[in-house]
Structure formats: C-alpha cells, structure tokens
Amino acid sequence: MKQPCPEKITRRCFLENTVRLYLSAGLCSLFLDFGRAEASVNAGSGFEPAYLKLHKTGELKKRAEELWAIMEDCELCPRRCGVNRHKGKRGVCRAPGTQLVISAHHPHFGEERPLVGKGGSGTIFLTHCNLRCAFCQNWEIANLGVGSESNIDDFAGMMLELQEIGCHNINLVTPTHYSAHIIKAIDVAAEQGLRLPIVYNTSGWERLEILRLLDGIVDIYLPDFKYWDSGMSAKYSDGAESYPEITAEAILEMHRQVGVARPAQDGIMQRGLMIRHLVMPNNTGGSEKVMEWIAGNLPKDTYVNIMVQFNPVFKAYDYPELSRRITKEEYLKVVNKAKDLGLSNLDIQGYWWLT
Amino acid sequence: MKMHFSVAILVKGFSGLVAQILLLRELLIVFSGNELGIGIILANWLILGAFGSYVLGRRAERSSYSIEAFTVITILFSLSLLVAVYLTRILKVAMGISIAESIGIFPILISSLLVLSAVSILQGALFAYSCRIYSLYAGPHTSSVGRVYVYETVGAIIGGIACTYLLIPWFNSFQVVTGLALLNLAVCLVLLVPSWKKGLFQKSLLAALGVLVLFSGYSLFSGQADKLHLHSIEAQWKKQNVVHYQNSQYGNLCVIENQGQYSFFLDGIPGLITPVPDIPSLEEYVHLPLLAHPEPVNLLILSGGAGGMINEALKHPSIETIEYAELDPLLLDLIRKFPTVLTESELNDARVRIQHVDGRLFVKKTTNKYDVIFVGIQEPSSLQANRFFTKEFFSLARQRLNEGGVLVLGLPGSLTYVNEELRNLNGCIFSTLASVFTHIRVIPGDGRNLFLSSESRGITQIDRMQIIERLSQRDIAADVLVPWHIEKKLHPGWQDWFSRFIEGSSQDINTDFRPLGLFYSISHWNALFAPSLRGIFSQFERISLTGIVLLFAIVLFLYFIFRPANGQSIRGGITLSIITTGFAGMMFDLMIIFAFQSIYGYVFSWIGILVASFMAGAACGALLITSVLGRIRNHLRLFKLIELALICFSIAFPVVFLAMPPSPGGAEGFFIYKILFLGLSFTSGFLTGSQFPLANKLYLRRSGHLSQTAGLLYAADLLGGWLAGILGAVVLLPVLGLTATCLTVGLLKLTSLTVIATQHDRHLLGSGK
C-alpha cells in the first residue's frame, strides 16, 4: 500500500509514485523529451473517434436534431429554464437563443499533459455559462458574454483547422448550453474528415438525459466536481442546489460511457474520464468528501486533477470565506487524503512552493 | 466689504479645487483609474461646472438678492459635497458591483455624473454670482470679472498645494469636507451680517448659518466626521475586515485581513495577498527568466517585488543583490505593519536594497548594470504606466543590462478570449521590443503574456532539459521534478501560437511622445467591458493630422459660405475662442505633465508644482490684462494677438521637446529641464488666463449683462476643458503623438482666429472702452 508523501515531497517519494503510475499504464516513453514524441494521434495508430460510427449511420444527425428540439423548451442543463431558444429567448446561461457565440479557438499547450502532447489540445471556448459562480476564474467570457457570433459551418471549420494544425483532440470548453450545436458541427466536420477525439470540458452539472444522447460521441469527458455540499453550490453558483447530486450521477454515467482514462502508447489521451477539482478556501468545495466519493464509486486509477490555482476574483470578495487564497496545508491535506484513499492516478501539480 | 468679498472668492476658489481633487480621487478609488476613466470623470466635473455657470449664471443677472443667493448656494454646495463623498464610497455596493469586479466606461460615466452633479453645478454657478456681487461693490466695469478670475485662481493654487501636502496625507475626506463647510459657512456669515436688518429672510438665513457653523465645527472637532468616515468604509468594504485605510501622495491603500492573509488594495484594485502569492503565476514569472540566464547575480525589480517575488528570486544561489524600486513608501510600510514570515524575510534580507523612487527615473539615473530587470507594471493603461512600455524605456533598460541580460515584461493575455484589441496591444509592444532587442522569447498564458528580451540568443532556446540542468546545478528545489505548470510554458508550440496571434495586428512602435500602447490598452478594456464602443475606437485609430487639417479646412469653408454677409456680432467668435483656449490650456497642462514624466520621471511633488505654475501663470495673465484694460484702445487687436501667440506656442511646444536631448546630462541638465518645464507651464497658463477678462470685455455690449456674460464665457472655458478631458489623453495624444496634437491645437486656434478676424462687428469698430 502506498504511503502518502510527507509534507516535504521528496524526489524519491514523488518519483516512486510517478513511476508506479506510469508503469502501470505502460508508458516509459513519458520520460523521453516530448520533442521526440509522435505528432498526431492518428498517425497510423488506428484510432477512430467514437462519433465516426454514428456519423456513418446517420445517427449523429438524428441526435443533433433531438438536442436542437430540446431548445424549444430548453432543458439542456439542470436549470431547465424552459425558455424558447428558437425564438431568441435567453435562459440563465444568457446564450442568445440559438445563436452560437465563440470567444476563441486555438491549440492550447497548457491543459493536462496527456491532452497537450506535441500538437496541443484543440480548444474551442464557448461563450456564456449556466453556473455563474461567484469566483469564476474565467468570468469575462462566462458572465460578460464576450465573443463572436458563429454558425455551425464556422464551428466545424474551426475543428478541422485545429486538426490541420496538429492538435490531438477537440476540447470544447463550457459546452453544456451548446450541446446541440456541437453535435451538429461534429457531424459536418466528420463528413469533411475530422478524426480527432472530442473532449467535453464541462462543469459536471449535466443531465443524464442529455449525457445519454452524447453516448458514443464524446471520447474524453473532462468534468469538474466543484462542490460536495449543496448549500455551498446554491450560495456561490446562483442557486445550483442540485449540483452535488446531479454531478455525481453524471460522472458515473460518463465513466460508464468512456471508462478509465488511459493514455495511448505515445502518452496522448484518446478516451476516458478525467475529473478536475479546484481546492477552495475554507473547504468550500468539500474536497475531502469529493475524494472519498471518487474512491468509493469509481476505480482507484480514475484520473483526478487536484487544482491549486484559486484566486479571489469577480464576486469572491462578497464572501469573506472566499476572500483569500488557499494555504499549502489546505492543499496538501486534500492530496494526502486522496492518496490515503488509494487514488493512484493523481495529477497533483508538484509546485516548488509545496516543498 | 469688497475686501471681505475678495476673501470669499479666494475661499470659493480654494474649496472648488479641493472638492474637485477629493471627489476625483474618491471616484478613482472606486473605479479602477485608467486614463479613460480619469478623463471621463474630470470631463464630467468640467461639463457640469459649465452647465451650472451658464444656466444659473443667467439668473444671477436678474437676482436682487445676490449675497443671499450666494449664501444659499454655498450652503447647498457644502452639504452636497458631504453627500457626494459618502455616495462615492458606497457607489459600487449600491450598483451591486463587487470589490474585485471591473466595470466599463458607461457605469463610470453615469454614476460619476450623478455624484458630481450637485457639487459641480453649484460651484460653476458660484462664479457668475461672484462676478455679480463683486461688480456691485467695485462698480460695473468688466475688470470685475478679471479680478474675480484672479482671486479664484489664487485660491485654487492655495487649495491645490494645501490638498496635496496637507489635507490628503493627514486627514480623511470627511474631515476635509467638514472643514471646508465650516470655512465656507463662516465666510458667508461674515458677508451676510451687515444685511441682517433687511428682513426676515436674512435673519433666518443668518440663524441657519450660525447653526450650521456650530454643527460643522462640532462634527469636525469632536470626531463625528471621523465616525462618518469609518462608517462609510465599513459600508464600502462590506463584510470584510478592514485593518488599514490610508491615502498616500500616490493613491489609496486599503488592507483587509482574512484568516491570517492580508489583501492589499491599491486604489481599489486587488494588488497582492500576503503571505500566499499567486503561485503558478509567480513561479513562472520569476524562475523562467532566472533559469534562462546562465548565472544571474544582480537583479533589478521595478515595482511588485514584495509579497513573494523577492522570496522566489533569492532561491537562486548566485544572486548577490536585488535592487527593488517601489514608488510608494506606504505600501512597504503597510506590508511591514502586517508582517508575515515570508515578507519579513524578503524585506530584511541583506541582499535586498529598496528605493522609493519612480522606476523609470531610477533606470535613467543609475549607473549600475543588471543581469535581469523585471518590469512589474501590468499594462500601459495610463500615461504614467505607458512610460515602461516605450522604445525609449527599452533602450534605457538595454543599456542597464549586462551581457546576456534579460528584460522581463508582462502584458495582458488571454487563452479564452482573443480579440483584435488584445492582438494590437501585444503586437505593438512586441514590435517596440523588437526594435530594440535582438532576441525575444514570448511565453503566452491565460491572463498574462510574458516577454523575455535579450541581446543574447540563449533566451530563445530555453527548454525543459535546460531547466532541469540548471535547477540541479543551482541545487534549487532539488527534491521535486519540474512541475507541469512550468514545463507547459516552455512547449515549443507557443512560439507558433504567438506568431499566429499577432498576425495582421498593429506593428506600430510605442514611443514616449506617441503613447500608442495606452490607446490599445484602453481599446482592449472597452472591448471587454463596453463592447458597443469598439467601433468608435477603431475609427479613432485612423485619425491623422492630414485628416484633421482637411476637417478644419472644410469647416472654415462652410463657415465662409454660410455666414451672413452683412457682418454680425463678434460674440460667437469670442465664445469659440474661449472654448478653444480652454481646450488648449487643458491640453498643454496635460502634455507638460506627461512630457515631464516621460523625460524626468514621476515625481509627485513636481506634478503639483507644474499645475500650480500653470495656474499662477493664468492668474498673472488675468491680472495683467485686467489692470491695463482701461488703458488699451483696441481690445480686439490685443485679443487677436493673444490668439496668435497661442498658435505660435502650439508650434514652439513640440520643437522644444524634440530639441531636448533624451538624457539630460547630470544634475545641471535636470535643473535646466525643470526650469524649462516651469516656464512652459507658466507661459501656457499666462496666455490662457489673459484671454478671459479680455473676452468678457469684448463680449459685453452693456454692463448690465456682466454676470451672464461671465457665466457664459466661464462655461465656454470649461467646455473646452471637457473636450480635452475626454479626447486628449486617450485619443489625440496616443494616436497623433505629441507633435501632431500640438499642431491640432494650433489649428483649432487658427480656426477661431480666422472666425474673429473675418467678423465685422459694427459696435466695436474703432471703439475704445
């Protein structure tokens, strides 16, 4: 049984854990300089993204239409606003009806290592958001709604462009309210040669009904598990009381669809569930409970990224309990808990600060 | 009695400027003060004053209760000032905006308009009433207006100096406001006493005054004003534990304590949190350049060193000295006042030398050379900040770097929202760096793009292997591998990413005298928070001197076509002249301070001295003209001469700056510069001030309209200033540059001179008085 690393993470301890992790996934190649890694995941590796099959049978188009129809009485997310987005009405997410708004698309080299590889993760940032967290680190696009209007063809074009540049995946950030658009665009892009896996980079707060429609389309789920306590989620995310309950269910469904995240030979992730959790001051996120839940309900080698970068921004100063940064001790407590629980696939960002 | 009233005008001038400075500062604390915000708030103050002067000024004419009206207006002014200060403090809370939340220009425009309205309108009205009352005592000749202008300006000079050196550093806003009320009301009391027999109204007014004087005296001396101050801070920083709130000469500093962590807010903007810095951001910013350099020994940090940066830098064993220039001593005093293990070890380390001086001035004066220079300014969002992003500064910095030295600079960046404005900002500064340094390594990031510039090639080649090698050589963090958040910054893919990012964006160079970086920074801010202005701003960028010349030519052409043939009143021309002179005066004031800062550095006391010099010039000019008014025969000719002088000044102004060598030699050099700037300041004030009494004289047909005229022309003056406030710093100066802006001012004056010269006023042909 692994011992948790002491406060002062020694190289030996860190390396031990790292070696164990990588060996268990069979990835000695990670010790090599990335410059020598294979470029594209599709270079003769035989990988086919899940959606290709559905595209060929026409099922993809059908699913897109189904999702599109849901927007008439919009219930794409657990808010279930019921507004008619076809008529341009806006729900809590503030998306302008069915108009697609995108704030950026480019190869991103800062996402999780297995998503970045050599060619980067092809991120497409979708404007607007249904959670509206008070501490949103991305609040200019999530809350202010800045971005450019696009259509489905543009969207598909972006995906193909990112593939051409050499990205290893299409990473859709804050996709929940635009799921219909996404499927439509994938359908169009697949027709024109898109072969990259789709990363669904979501807040985690997803309805099972919608997730089932994404079954066989998304290869990599990248959900957050932000809060354990529904009182907290209601307070800081604009009344999202059902967040813990719904997200837990959603993550289980995601796992059922794509399984544990195991990178391919070249270190690039092709399929699987990757969970993110941001440690917040004063245990607002209920971090230890979240780790307990993961350890108790998912395989021990589920990929978990425990993030440290909380900054009090946007409306955080309205809440004294959120008006500071997390301490070294707060972070290490969560990490050690996760290790104690036997979680072995942790991305814990070994900061020098932690030594 | 005349003497008493002269004192009253002095006090009014004093109060007006103190109120303006106080309210502007309070508003800038609430709304992050970038150059556009400053300009808009100032412009609002001026336009409201113009409104008050013009609209209420006409009523002054008809009023037979001048002193009573003056008193009532003063009472209202004092009360509304108090309310305005309180309102400003709770503005963000009232609007539902959180402490760390940025907002756009429209909420700033509207809320500052509301807050300033009563105070500024009343202050403007008081000018017209002052002229009326003074003329009642001194006789209805127009020299009254000139004298009132002089007294007011002198009062303002005293107010400016008192505010800067005494009131702001030593007292809080509520104490100042209460003190002002006491002063003004006491003066009104003295003025009104002789008329107490006139009637019931006067008696009750006097009684009210007496009560108010006592009340304000009590509030001031018994600490009630203080209580109000503390109460307003509590309301402003709701739920937070404010442990310190103080104004330094440079700005406001507020410290909040939260479970052992201290957040320092500089002018309302979250600055640093001790003892936990923003780790990912900090480690990248400090360690990448230091690891890129083979052996860093001497470092220079320009702002932002405390709170973690020095701590990280000291981990590199080769470091022998860290020179740290932080302008505001109060910041470090407060960091020491709330000590943490981290900050204490940083600031007390023997290798650290702290200087309280403007970073740019330090770089200019020092003869030391450094291995790495860190520029801690976030972005060129104000004229002050832009000085750290110009070609001239980069050249200076390069001279202060040892061989293989690195300049480290950050700019706003985003991986989540890419827009044209952000690309232009980065493209412009990147081109500016490229015009000075041979090698630049860009490290894009979310929130900030990092630029490492050097004459040595090594900087562009840092990669993961080199980092690991150097880390083990230096025995730093030997227990831990390179963290992913560092490694991911070195990914070779970022270079292509950045090239793609700035493709097609601005490649113009940002210089001291053409602060384009400021323009792009403001444009970017608008793109985020006031997207409806994006169209206008992109049009602004296309303004050119040729376009302006064309515009004026067309305007003059149309004027010649459409003016009535049979000669008309010259009054329109006079008003136009005063508007354009008001514009010119404000622009010169702005440009002198701006040029001084660029060449010499930001020295707070000198800003005050330059402004005072300008106002002294204005007072002298007005005084001189007023005293010779009776002896001149052709007033119009003198007026035109002053117009001409202003045009010549506009042309001479840039010549003077261009002729000056960029680096003054030694102490005598600096001394000459200072004298020169004072002279320029005084002269521009002199020319501006001399026109005003003359204009009043020319405008007046019958002396019965004295205060109405005064009100109108004062309003015109403020209107000109308003235009300069809005467009001057943010659009004209950055887009056109100093020279072309001066020429624009000259063209404007030429236009008004042409209008006057070609108007034939029957009433004034050959008239003497």
Interface residues (C-beta under 8 A of the other chain):
Chain A: K8 I9 T10 R11 F14 L15 T18 D33 F34 G35 S103 A104 H106 P107 H108 F109 G110 R113 V116 K118 G119 G120 T123 F125 A134 N138 E140 I141 L144 V146 G147 V173 P281 N282 V308 Q309 N311 P312 V313 F314 K315 A316 Y317 D318 Y319 P320 S323 R324 R325 I326 T327 K328 D347 Q349 G350 Y351 W352 W353 L354 T355
Chain B: S98 I99 A100 E101 K238 K239 Q240 N241 I256 N258 Q259 Q261 S263 P270 I273 V276 P277 D278 I279 P280 E283 H287 S414 L415 T416 Y417 V418 N419 G445 D446 R464 M465 I476 A477 A478 D479 V480 L481 P483 W484 H485 K488 K489 H491 P492 G493 W494 W497 R500 F501 A527 L528 F529 P531
